[in-house]
């Protein structure tokens, strides 16, 4: 199926990739196997998004709260990230994929930050699709960092309080040059955003699907976009062709 087979393709899809551990648990496998299977689903999601004409795909790879997980699991996740970048970066670059990383970089490990910077730098001029990786990311932390930046400029007289508008805040976020998501998908049946893109999700369509992330396939993605195509986005307005009912009907 090509991008012409579906209508109303969202420009930006964001995904909370949930359920790796539970996928492994129900199969009697270690959680690490679920994470490894999840990386395969990432590859499939990127390919499918590009084929369908999605311009931006944001994946919630590692939250700022995930550091509280067992040390062995965090270490395994970091190893998977390094393997993904080293193994897949050249392929993504050849496929014209641009990589962006959002999240707090201030305290990242010295063996992780250079890999992320390299991925961004090498692919910066690519145009097929932008893959946004949310790493060490938390929406409240992102907003707090933006507010601190604005407060500093107000205190220095660079910015007047009246100039602090929603647009001003958006411009200080990690996603300043990325359009807000049209569709946010969460796998595994959980129905919450879990501190993901809270500001940017103001008018996003939300979709919660029961599949664990390792089972997220090309067909699952197609089904999600068909569902999205059938929705009406009003952005706080009303339906233009809404029928009116006669009194007493």
KASULDA-V13329 format. One line per field, one symbol per residue. ss: DSSP state (H for helix, E for strand, - for the rest). phi: phi as a letter, one per 30 degrees, with the letter a starting at -180 (. if undefined). psi: psi as a letter, one per 30 degrees, with the letter a starting at -180 (. if undefined). A space follows every 50 residues. Layout:
ss: ???
phi: ???
psi: ???
This chain:
ss: --HHH------EEEEE---HHHHHH-----HHHHHHHHHHHHHHHHHHHH HH---EEEEEEEE--HHH--HHHHHHHHHHHHHHHHHHHHHHHH--EEEE EE----------HHHHHHHHHHH-----EEEEEEEEE-HHHHHHHHHHHH HHHHH-----HHH--HHHHHHH----------EEEE-------------- ----EEEE----HHH--HHHHHHHHHHHH--------------------
phi: .cdddcchdddbccbcdcjeddedddcicdeeddddddddddeddddded ddjddbbccddadddddddeeddddddddddddddddceddddddicccb bckdcdbdddcceeddddddddcecdbdaccccdbhcbdddedddddddd ddddddidbdedddcedddedcddceccddddbccbciidbadhichddd debddcbccdddeecdcedddeddddddddcccchicbddcddccdejd
psi: klfffklhkkejkkkjikgeeeeeefgglleeeeeeeeeeeeeeeeeeee efgkekjkkjejlffffflkeeeeeeeeeeeeeeeeefeeeeeeghkkkk klljfegkkffeeeeeeeeeeegfglfekjjjjjkhkkeeeeeeeeeeee eeeeefgekkeffileeeeefflfgegklkkekkkklgfkilfhhjheef gegkkkkklfklefgjleeeeeeefeeeffljjfhfalkegklkkkkf.
